[in-house]
Amino acid sequence: MKTRITELLGIQYPIILSGMSWISVPQMVAAVSNAGGLGILATGPLNAEQTRNAVREIRELTDKPFGGNASLLFPGAAQNAAVMLEEKVPVINFALGKGDWIVKRAHEYGGKVIATVVNHRHAKRAQDYGTDALIVTGYEAAAHGGDVTSLVLIPSIVDSVTIPVIAAGGFGDGRGLAAALALGAGGIAMGTRFMTTEESPLHENFKKLSIEREVYDTIYSDRFDGLPCRVLKTSAAERAIKRGLNLPQAIFSSRDIARTLHIPYWKLFLGVLSSGWGKTKELAHMANAFKAMQLATEDGDNQKGVLPVGQVTGLIKDAPKVAEIIRQMIAEAEAVQKKMAVMMA
């Protein structure tokens, strides 16, 4: 299958692993890349040294193209992006910030840069400073999707930019891939589908829940991590959203983050305060969410853990190997395209 995205990234199939914290680890990244897609390493929970080690581990597991992401709003993200640039990671994906400096440095060694966006303004700005492609995230997506559904948002942004678009939000099978290509995208990014696979490090408790739940079983709210965010509907998620911002808890959570990222706590605390009260509240929200997501992903804690998932969780009925998912998706997409060709003839 050949699209603008496969040609740009040098991959066999236009299927990308979204960079999910505690999920998109080196083994997952390599599994997707080895199966013909593009794996993207999640650096959110990593410090600079861990990011460097993860990149080098991926290179031991695959000789195929791979990527790494950085959510620039988060503490330590710029340092992780700098490490990926030093390591000449083939594809760098950034979100929640201005990545013009990443584009400049990546292009110096022939790397490609993908910006994750949810609206036209950010899409056009990313294109203006040379980003190679966009991941356009619709309302259906896990975590931070846009306000508009993928069915509308994808073709709308495709029409407004000249660089290739990767569709995200609501895609989990070959029908979705065929639909995304019909909407003008050059590929799809998947998180929820890939997190429920054999290779995924997601705790079995939440793999089981993801398979059991239906398309209606998610919650979309800005009271979990301070941004509009979609998570699996559980009693823990409902309690977290009802409670909203818990500042005392955020202090404890932020201490854990500082230790994880090897940042002196006073430096993290003062940096957050200096960003203004609005940003401080947002980051306090995220500190609590960070801990809740880790409890779900790594510990399988149903009482305190909260897992970001997309509405496509309702289409997931099994947990096969990554390579099997990609094979099935390509076969299904090709069958759909043939069927449509006959119908339209």
Residue, then its C-alpha position, 0 to 999 in steps of 0.5 A: m500500500k503506497t500513500r504520501i505517508t508511506e513514501l515520506l516515512g519509508i514504511q510499508y503500511p500507513i499505520i502509526l503507533s500513537g505515543m502513549s505513556w507507559i504503553s509505547v515502550p521500545q518493545m511496542v515501538a519495534a513490534v509496530s515498525n517490524a510489522g511494516g508500520l511506524g512505532i512512536l516512543a512515548t517519552g512523557p514518563l522518561n527523563a533524558e537519560q531514559t529517553r536516550n537508552a530507550v532510543r538505543e534499545i529500539r535500534e537493537l530491536t529493529d532496523k526499520p524507521f521509528g519515531g519518538n514523541a514529546s508533549l512540549l507542555f510537560p516538564g522535561a519534554a524539551q530535554n527529551a526532544a533534544v536527546m532524540l535530536e542528538e540521537k538522530v531519531p528518524v521521526i519526531n512527533f511533538a504536541l502541545g507546544k511550538g516545535d519550530w526548533i525541532v523541525k530545524r534541527a531534525h531537518e539538518y540530519g534528514g529527520k522528519v517531524i510530525a505535529t499533532v494538532v486538533n484544529h486549523r490554526h495549529a495545523k497551518r502554523a505547524q505547516d508554516y514552520g516546515t513540519d513534514a506532516l500532521i497527526v490530526t486528532g478528532y473528538e473520538a480519540a483517547a486523551h486529548g482529541g479535538d472538538v470536532t469528529s474525525l469524519v469532519l475534521i480530517p477532510s477539513i484540515v486536508d483541504s486547508v494544508t498541503i502537507p500529508v495528514i495522518a488521521a487519529g481518533g476512531f480508527g481501529d480496523g481496516r474499515g477505518l483505514a479505508a475510510a481515512l484514506a477516502l477522507g484524504a488522509g495518507g494514513i492513520a495513528m492508533g493508540t487504543r487498538f494497539m494497547t490491547t495486544e499481546e506485546s502491549p505492557l498494559h496491565e491485563n485488568f485494563k486489557k480485559l476492560s477494554i475488550e468488554r466495554e462498548v463505544y459508549d463507555t468513555i468519559y470526555s471532560d476537562r476535569f481529569d487533567g485540565l484539558p478536554c480528555r477522554v478516558l475509560k468509564t470506570s468508578a475511579a474515572e467518575r470519582a476523579i472527574k467529580r472531584g476535579l482539581n485536588l491541589p494537596q494531592a497534586i503536591f505529592s504527585s508532582r514530587d513523584i514526577a520530579r523524582t521520575l524526571h530527575i528534576p530537583y523538586w524546588k526547580l520544578f515547583l518554582g518553574v510551574l509557579s512562574s508560569g502563572w496561575g492558569k498554567t499552574k492549575e493546568l499542570a497540577h491537574m496533569a500531575n494528578a492525572f499522570k499518577a492515575m494513568q500510571l496506576a492503571t497502566e502499570d498496576g492495573d489498579n481499578q480503584k485509583g487508576v484511570l486509563p485514556v482510551g478512545q471510543v473505538t474501544g467498543l470495536i475491540k474484541d481480542a488482543p492479538k499480536v501487533a503484526e496480526i492486527i496490521r495484516q488483518m487491517i490491510a487485508e480488510a481495507e483492500a477488500v473494502q476498497k474493492k467492494m466500493a469500486v464495484m459499488m461505484a462502477 
